[in-house]
Amino acid sequence: MGTCAIVLRIKLVVNSINMIVKTKYKFEIIFILLLSAISCNQKESIIEYRALDEIQIIPQPLKLHVDSGLFKIDRNTIIYANKKAENEANYLKELLESKSEFKVKIKFTEQLSPIEKGHIWLFNNATDENDESYELLVKESAILMYANSDKGIMHGIQSLRQLFVDDFFGPDKRNAWYLPCVQIVDEPTFKHRGMLLDCCRHFFDKEVVKKYIDLLAFYKMNVLHWHLTEDQGWRIEIDKYPKLTEIGAWRIEENGGKYGGFYTKEDIHEIVEYAEQRHITIIPEIELPGHSQAAVAAYPHLSCTGKQVEVANDWGVFKEIYCAGNDSVFTFLEDVLTEVMELFPSEYIHIGGDEAPKYRWENCKKCQDRIKEEGLEDEHELQSYFISRIEKFLNANGKKLIGWDEILEGGLAENATVQSWRGIEGGIEAANTGHDAIMSPTSHCYFDYDLSAIDLEKVYSFDPIPADLDSNKHHFIIGGECNLWSERIPDEDNLDSKVFPRMLAMSEVLWSYPSQRDFDEFYNRVQYHYPVLEKMHVKYGEETIPASIEMLVQDGLVEIKPKAGNEHLVLKYNWDVKDADFKSFGSTIKLDRSGLFFLQAYKNGKQYGEATTQPFEFHNALGKLVSYLYDYNKWYRAGDENALVDGKTGTLVFRDGNWQGFWGTDVECVVDLGELTTVKSIQSNFYQYNNAWIFLPEKVVFEYSVDGKSFKTLPEIRCQKLPEERGKFIEVFKLEFDKIEARYIRLKATNIKKLPDWHEAAGSDAWLFVDEIIVR
């Protein structure tokens, strides 16, 4: 060995020892010295390896140091492991053999030394069952992975996988692989790092579930929250109640077709075993007392009415829930949960507890009797009684309960963990009362939401620990989840595009919890993962919406201001013809015409995503002043005071940012045209989607005035669609006349206020969605 090589070797040994001594793990110093003392082989010709700038691990390790040199894996490589790392050794062996033209041997040993060169060493110290930290040392002479638990070893293997070149994840096999030399010390910040997968609204077969278990493990997530029961389908086989899968697992779609599926107990055993090998905990969710229409369809006696209903074939919140006054309901649920507990070793069972309309309970004698017998205040306390009764059963069987933040209403069950989804307030309340909380607010964690609401950068900005929570309560925030509700995710490709790349951001937030968020640096690392995801057959989506449109409204002038999803995108536009040549522009485009506006993004010279499409109306009220009698809701602000006069018109996507929402109130507002104007038509657009509690107004009235004080009323307009009509549609409320002279136009639209008795969420407040007051 030459002098330079000796100096380098000594430096590597010193660096290794310094790194290890600073950590809570203590390598045997003699082991490091033995490892480092092995002479270096003369380098062979290298086919391909991951270069220094390509080592882009996600989630980012706590400490990562890259050394010179490569480690070669070939037919001579042996995996050495102690028996406590047997599962992980077998996993690594199968992984390497699946990509190689050679077999890999495993030898078990309880000794860290002496070390043979050219091999891989896995050592599980097993001092702390729940410790997920690990240390990984890749040198030219050997690979050492050391952890205090089998979970830590598995995490180290996943980091090792990310050191391979992209082709390692493809179909071709090789007779040798090369890894760059690195030193990694790593551990997670949060112990609960999960993803919810809803297999009820749309069913995913077991191979898809296993694919996502692999992906979760690859990015060091550790929980699959498996949503198995819903209004639209019951997905888990229960021996004692066969109708749950004979009837409850299937629904008749609006086109008359039959849709559904379920997992047999054999399927679940296979999936749970698969997850256990990769140290992914599966937490099953059995929804109660709401979201239970599929179960009620199978066994009508579980409801308040006892009447036969169908498995729901649409999305929304349904009033058919378990009867809280019927003891046979609790017998049923305890029987079901008993079989569920036999299938899933998780210490937690998720019981839902969200979106349970109280309409049936309010009108059920048995439920009202229960309220009186138990001395409860109202139906919210009745829900608390329901949840607490189930929790006692779970606790008696060694399980803990997780529920959505609605379980706080009426009093929180004694040992429950709260999953906060309606913002972060539920998590704060839980922590302040000494309860664990899992954070998955709709603002950052609902990956079924469009990129316009939650993009990659928004996820990366997520902080699971609320700023308003006292530091001595932080330990109650045990982690977070990204949620995948499948109403609009009908197949695997759609699932992939919703989850990725956003899950990369969630994995880093929950593992590394970077105190200083450098999104540009993270974004750069993400780019290196796309080839790997492609080879893993993940059809990932975009990082952000390709483009959005802001409106500049000032002094009656309106300009379109296109905005790229990020700085790496270039935008071009055209009007009315999507496939025509797109044109460049300055910072804004003057709105001077009606029509369909197309905005196309380009990344590295190639089209990025689909063109953004926005209809515009050019009219006399553009950019004028609007005053409101009733406030619009903070969640559906659209363009605030300019929303109804900015020229942008709403589409059938009610979350498109153009619709202004009023919850439980009428719409009444006045547009000041600025001067006396000859008017020949007035119209406004309203939206209905009764599944989302959005209804057309009962009637619309336009009034006009010269002075803003004395108004004349025009003929009222009644809606043409019935409230019961399903689907999403826009109705135009329009008046035409020879002419009137007006400066002020008043719009009055009457909200139905409460959802009618026939509605699944009867009695709740109704939404009224309006967009654009068009004056010509």
N, C-alpha and C positions, 0 to 999 in steps of 0.2 A: 504494500500500500504506500503510495507516494505521500510526501509531506503535506501537500494541499488536501489530499483526501483525509489524512489523519486529523488535520485541523478541523475540517468540516465535520468529521465524525464526532470529535470531542465537543464541538459547538452544538451539534444535534443532541448529544447526550445531556449536556448541561441544560439546554433549553427544555428538554423533556422532563428532567428532574425538577427544574424550577416550576414548570407548569403544573406538575402533579402535586408537589408539596404545598402549593397555594390552594389546592382544592381540598374538599373534605375527604376525598379518597386518598389513600396512601399506598402507592405502588411499592412493592418490594424493590429497594434500591438495587439490590443485587440482580434482580430480574432485568431492570433497565440496562445495567452495565453489561450483563450477559447478552442482551438483545443487541446492544449497540456495538459490542465487540466483534460480532460476526463479520467476517470480511465481505467486502462488496464483490459481486460478480462483475466481470466485464460486460458492459451493456450489449445486448443483442440488438439486431435491427428491429426497430419498433414500427409496427404497422399503423396503429392509431391509439391515441390516448387523449384524455381530456386535458387541454392546456390550462395554464394558470388562470387566464381570464374567463375560462369556461367553468371554473369551479364556483357554481352559483347555487348553493344549497338553500332550499326552502323547507321549513322555516329556518331563518338564519340562526346558526349555532351561537351559543354564549361566547365561546372562544374558538377561533379557527386560525391555524397557522399553517401555511403551505411551505413545504421543504422541497429541495431539489431531489430528483431521482424518481424511479418508478418501481412498483412491485408487480411481479408477473404471476398470474394464475394460470396453471396448466395442469397436465395430467399428473404431475409430481406433487401438486399441492395437497396437503392434508389439513382437515379442520380438526384442531385439538380443542377439547371442551371438557369442563367438569360436568358431572351428571345433572347439576342444577340448571345447566344450559342446554340440556338434551333437545328440547323442543326447538330452540332457536338454531341449534347446530343442524338439525334435520331440515328446518326451513331454508337455511342458507345453502345446504347441500342441494336441495331440490331446485332452488333458484339458479344456482350455478350450472347444474346439469341440464336444465331446460334451455340454456343458452350456449352450451359447449358441446364439443365432439368427444368429450372424455367424461369419465366418472370421477367422483370425488369421494375420498375415504374420510370417515370420522373415527378419531381415536379419543377415548375418554381418559382423562387423567385428573387427579386432584392436586397435582404439583404445578406450580408456576414455572419452575426451572428444573433442569436445564432446558434451554430453548433451542429447537432445531430451526435452521433457516429455511425460508421459502414456504412457510406454512401460515395458517390463520389460527389465532388463539382466541377463544371465547371463554371468559371467566366470570361466572355469576357468584358474587360474594355472599348473596342472600342474607344481608344483615337487616334489611328493611323491606318488607313485602311491598310497600306502596311507593318506593323510591323509583322514579323514572329516569333519573340522571344516568349518564354514561360517559366513558372516555374512550376515544378511538385514536389509535396510533398506527399509521401506515408508513412503513419504512421499506427500503429496498430489500431488507432481509426478512421481514415478517410483518404480519398484521396482528395487532393486539386490541381486543375489545374487552373492556372491564366495566362492570356495573354492580350495583348492590341489589339488583333484582332482574328477573327474566324480562320484565318490561323494558328496562334500560338496555339490555342486550338487543332487543328487537328494534328499539329506536336507533341504536348504533348501526345495525344492519341496514336500516333504511337510509341513513346518511352515507353508508358505504355504497349502496346502490346508486345514489346520485353522483358518485364519482366516476361511474362507468361512462363510456362514450354512448351516444344516442343509439348506435346500432345494437347495443346490448339489449335494448327493449324491443327490437324487431324480431323477425322470424328466423333470420340466418344464424347459424351456429359457427363458432370458431374453435381453433385448437389452442388459443391462448388469449388472455385478456390482460390489459395493463392498467394499473391504477396509480395516480399521482400520490406522492408522499405528503401526508398531512397529519396534523395533530388537532384533535377536537376535544374540547371539554364542554358539556352541554347538559341542560336540564330545563324542564318546563316551568312556566310561571303559574299556570292554572291546572288544577287536576281534572277538570271536566272540560273536554274539548270535543264538541259533538256536532253531528249533523242529523237533522230530522228528515226522514224519508217517509212520505205519505204514499202508501200503496193501496189506498182505499178509493180515492176519487178516480185514479187510474192505477191499474194493476201492473206490477213489474215482476217478471219471473225470477226464480231464485238465482239464475246466473247473473242477472243484473245486480241483484243485492250483493252477491259475492264479489262482483267487479268493484262495487263501491266500498266494500270492506277492504279490499286491496288498496284502493286509492286513499282511503282514510289512513291506513297504516303507513303508506308511502310518505304522506305529509304529516305524520306524527299526531294525527287526531286519534282519539281513543274511545269515542262513544258513537254508536249508531242508535239513535232514538227512532224506533220503528213503530210508525203509526199504523195500527192493525185493524181498528174498528171505526166505523163512521156511519153517517146517514146513507152514504152511497155504496156501502159494501162492508161486509164482515169477512175478514181475510184469514182467520186462524181457526183451524179445526179444533172443536171441543167435543169430546166423546159423549158427554152427558147430554148435550143439546145439539143433535145432528142437524136440526133445521137451520141453525145459524149459518151453515155452509150450503145446505140444500136449497134454502130460500134466500137467506141474508147475503150470500156472496154474489148474487146475480141481480141485475136490474134490466128493465126493458127501456131501451133508449127511445128518444123521440121518433126515430125512424123505424121503430118496431123491432130492431135487432136486440139480441140478448148479449149483455156484456158482463164480464166479471172474472172471478178466479179466486183461489185461496191456497194457502200453504198447508200441506198435510203435516202431521207431527213428524213424519220422517224428513220432510223438507226442512222443518225448523231445527231438528236435531243436527242435520247436515250443516246448515248455515251457522248455528251456534258454535259447533265444533270448529268450523272454518274460521270464525271470528276469534275464538279463544286462542287458536294457534298464533294469530297475529296480534293478540292482546287488544282486541277491540271488544268493548263491553256492549252488548245489545240490551237496551232498555225498552221493553215493550210498552206500548200505550194502549190501554183499554178504556175508551172514552165513557165517562159518566158524569153527571146524570144526563147531559145533553149529547148531541151528535150521536144519537142512538137509534135512529129510525130503522136501520137495517135489522137490528135485533128485535125491535117492536114488530116489524113486518113478519119476522119468523115466529115470534111468540107474542101475540097481541095482548095477552093478559098482563104484560109488563108495563103497559101504558095506563094513563089515567082513565081513558074511555073504554078500553078493551076492544075497540073496533079494529077491523082489519085495515091496514095501510100497505102501501107498496114501498119497496126500497126506493129511495129518492134517486131521480135520474137527472137532477140539475144541482147547481151549486147555491149555497146560501145557508141561512140559519133556520132550522126547522123547529116547530113548537112541539113535535112528538118526542117526548123525553120520558125517562123512567119515572114511574109513579113513586113519590117519596113516602106516600102513606100506605104502601102495599108491602107487607113483610116478605111476600114471595119474591119481590124484586131483589131484596138483599140475599135471600137464599140463592137465587140465580147467580148473582154477581159473585158471591163467595164460592160457589161451585166453579164458575168460570175462572176466577182468579187462582183457585187451587190448582187447576190444570195448567194455567199459565206459569205459575211459580215452579211447577215441576219441569217445565221446558226451558226456563231462562234462569241461569245462576246469578244474574245481576242482583245486587243488594237493593236496587230500586225497581219499583213498578210505577209507571206514569199513568195517572187516572184521568188526565184531561181536566175536566171541571170548568171549561170555558163555554161561553156563548150558550147558556142554558136558559131559554125564554121561560118565564114564570107563568105564562098564560094558562097552561093546563093546570098547574098547581093552584092558581088563584080560583079556578072554577071546578076544583075536584074536592068532593066532600072528605075523602080519605086523607088527602093532604092537609086540608084545613083542620081536620080532627087531630092529625099528628102535631100541627103547630100548637094547638091548645093543650094536648096531652104533655108535650115536652116543654111547655112554657116559653115558646119561641116568640119573637117579636113579629116576624114577617117571613116572606118566602126566601129572602136572602139568608136569614138564620136557618131556615129549613135546609137550604143547600149546604150550609156549614155543618148541620147535623148529619146530612147524608155523607159528606166527605169524611167527617170525623168517625162515623160508624165504620166506613170502609177502611180508614187508616188503622183503627184498632184491630181489625181483622188481619191486616197486612203485618202490623207490628207483632202480633201474637204468633205469626208464622215467620218471624225473622226478616221481614222485608220493610223497606222504607218507602214512603209515598212522595211522589213529585206531582205537582199540579200547576196548571196555568194560573196567572195572577188573580183570576176571578175567585180562587179559593180563599182569598183574603176577605171577601165580602161576607159579612155576618159572623166573622171570627175565624181565625186560622187554626187548623188542626194542630195538635200539640207538637208533633215531630216532623211536620211536613216541610219539604223543600219547595220553594216557589220558583216557577219559571216565568220570568217577567217578559211579556211580549207587547203589552199596550204601553210602550215607552219603558222608562227605567224606574218609574215610581214604585211599581210592585216590588222590585228588588230592593229598593231603599227601605220600604216598609218592612219587608221580611227581615232584612239585616238588622234594622233597629229594634226588632222584637226577638233577636237571637236566633233567627232561622237562616239556614243556608239558602242561597239564591243562585239561579242560573240566568244569565242575561241573554235574551234574544229579541230585542226590540225591533218592531217593524221598520224603524228608521234606518237600520244598518244590516239586519240579519235575515230578512225575508227574500231569499234568492228566487222565489217565484215572481217577485216584483220585476218590472222592466228596468233596464239600465238607466232609463230617464229618472228613476227614483233612487236606485242603488247601483252605483257602478263600482269598479275595482278600487278606485281611490276612496270612495265613501266607505267601503268595507274596511280598508286599511286605516281609516281614521277612527274606527270604533274603539272606544275605551270601555271595557266591561265594568270598571270601577267608577261609579258616579262621583262627580266632583263634589257633590253636596253630602257625601257620606263621610262620617268621621273616620279617621284613620284606624281607630281601635275597633272598627266594624268591618274593615276591608276583608278580613279573613272569612267572613260569611259569604263573600262573592266567590263561589267555587269555580266559576268558568262561564262559558257561553256556548251557543249553538248557532249554526246557520240552518234555517228552516226551509224545506222544500215541500210546499203544498201543491198537489198535482192537479188542481182544477184545469189549469192550462198547460199541463205537461203530459201529453197523451202517449209519449213513447220515449225510448232510450235516448235517441238523438236530441230531443228537446230537453231531456233531463241533463245530458252532458253540457249543452250550451247554456243552461241556467246555472249550473254548479261551477263550471270552469270558465274563466280563470279565477272567479271570485273566491273560491274556497282556498286558493293559495294565500290570499290576504288574510282570511279568517284563521288559517293555520298558524301564520306568523304572529298575529295579534294575540292568540291564546297561548302559544308556546313561548315566543321570545318576549312578548309584551314590550315592544321597543318604546323606551321613554322619549327618545328623539325620533320622530317619524320622518324618514327621508323617503318619500314616495318615489322620487326619480330613481334612486338607487334600487329600491325594491322592483320598480317597473322594469329596470334593466335585467334583473335576475329572472323575472317572469319570462322574458323573451327566450331565454335559454331552455325553458321547460316546454315550449310548444312542440318542438320535434319529438321529445320524449312522450308527451301526451298523445300525439298523433300515432306513434308506434304502439301505444297502449290502447289504441282504438277509442280514444276520447274525442268526440266531436265538439270541441270547446267553442264558445261563442266569443263575442267581442269584449274588450276591456271596459268600454264605455259606449254610450250612444255615439254614433258617428258624428252627429251634429244636432244642435238644437237651435231654436230661433227665439231671440229676444226682440221686443218691440220698443222702439224709442218714440215716445209720444210727447210732443212739446209744442205749445202755441198752435194747436190744430194740425200740426204736421206729423205724419207717421212714417217711420223708416223701419225697414227690416234689418236686424242685426244678426246675421248668422254667427254661430259660435261652435268651433270645433270641439269634439269630445276631449281632446288633449292636444298638447303642443306638437305632437308628432303627426298630426293630420292636416291636410290641405283641403279646402272646400271650394267647390264650384257649383253653379246653379243654372237652371233654366225654367221657363214657364210652360206648363200644359203638356209637354211631350217628354215623357220620362227618358226615352232612348235617344233623344237628340244630343248634339254636342253640348257639353256643359261649359259655361262661361266663367271666367274669372271676374272678380269684383274687388272693390276697395274694402273699406270697413263696413259700409252699410249700403242698402239698396232702397231707393225711394219707393213707397207703396203708391202706385198710380193706376192700378188696374185690378179687376177681379180675375180670379183664376186659380189654377192648381200650381203650387210652387214646389219645385224639386230641388233638393240640396244633396249633393253627393260628396262623400268624404273619400280621400285618397291617402294611403299609407305606403311610403316608399314607392310611389308612382303607380300603385295598384289600387283598384277600388276597395274600399274598406266598408263592409256591410252593405245593406240596401240603402237606396236613396231615401232621405227623409222627405215625407210628403206633407204639405200643409195647404189646405184651402184658404183663400183670402176673399173678402168682400170689400170692394171700394164703394164708399157711400158718403152721404152728407154729414153723418154724425161722427166720422172718424176724428179721433183726438179731442173730442169735446169734453167738457166737464160733466161729471156724473156725481150726484149726491144720493145717499141711501137713507131710507127710513129704518130698515132692518139690516143688521150686520150680516155679512156672509161669514161662513164658518172658516176657522183658521186653517183647517186641513184642505180646503178647496178654495183657495184665494184667487187662482188664475193670475191675472195681471193686476190685482187689487182694483183701485178706482178706475183704471184704464181697461179692465177686462172686457167690458161690454162695448167698447168703442175703439178697439185696436186693430180691427180688420181680420184678425185670426178667428176662424170659426171651428167649433168643436167637432170632433169625429166620433165614431162609435166606441172609441176607447175613452171611458169617462175619466180616466186618470191622465189624459193627454196634456193637462195643464191649461186647457182653454175653458173648461167648464167651471162656473162659479157655483158653489154649493150653499144651500140654506137648509139647516136642519131644524125641522119642527116649526119653522116660521114662513110667513109669506115673503114674496119679493115685492118691494116697492122702491122705485128709484126715479130720478128725474134727470134728463139729459138737457143741457143748455147748449143749443146750437150756435150761440154767440151773436146771432142777428136774426132778424125776421126772414123766414125762408119759405118758399113755396114747396109744399110737401105733397107727393102723390101716392106714397106707400110707406107703411111702417111694418116691420116684422121683427120677431125675436124667435130664437130657437130654444126648444126645451127637450129634455132627455128622459127616457124611461128605461129602467132595468130593474124590475121589481124584486129580483133576487138579491140585489144590493140595496134594497129599500128606497130606490129612486123612482119617483112617480111623476107623471105629467101633472101640471096644475089643473084644478077643477075648471078654472076659467081664467082668461087673460083679458084685461081691459087696458086700452090705450087712451090717454087724455092729452090734450094739447092746450097751450096757453101762449098769449102774446107777452104778458108781463110777469109770468111766474107766480101769480097770485090767484087769478081767476082761471079755472081750467074747464074746458068742455070735454064731455065724455063721448067717445066713439063707441059703436056697437061692440058688445062683449063677444069674445070668441070662446066657444066651448071645445074641449079636446075631442078628437075623433077616435082615439084609441081607448079601449077599456082598461081600467087599472089591472084587471086580471091577465091581460095579454102578456105572454112570456116573450123573452128575447130582449135584444137591445135595439132601440130605434130612436130616431130624432123626429119630432113633429114641429113643423113651422107654423107659427101663429102669425097670420099676415092680414093686413087690411089694405085695400086699394081704393082710391077715390079720385074724382076729377082733380081737385086740389084744395088744400087748406093753407092758410097763412099761420105760421107758428114759429116761435123761438124756443119754446120749452115742450118736451115730450115726456109724459109720465107713463111708466109701465107698472101695472099692478097684476100680480099673478098669485092665485090662491092655492096654498099648499093644502093637501088632504089632512095634514097634521099628524094623525096616528095611522099606523098600518091596520088595515081592516081585519075583521075576524077570520076571514078565509086565509089570510097570509100566514106563512110558517112562523113569523115572529110577531104575531098580532099584538097590538098595543104599544109597540115601540114607536118612537118618533120617525116620521118620514122625511126623506130628502127631496129637495126641489133643485134641479140643476138647470141653469140658464146660461146662454152665451150669445152675445152680440145683439145690440139694438140697431137694426139696419134701417136707416132713413134715406129715402130717395125722393 
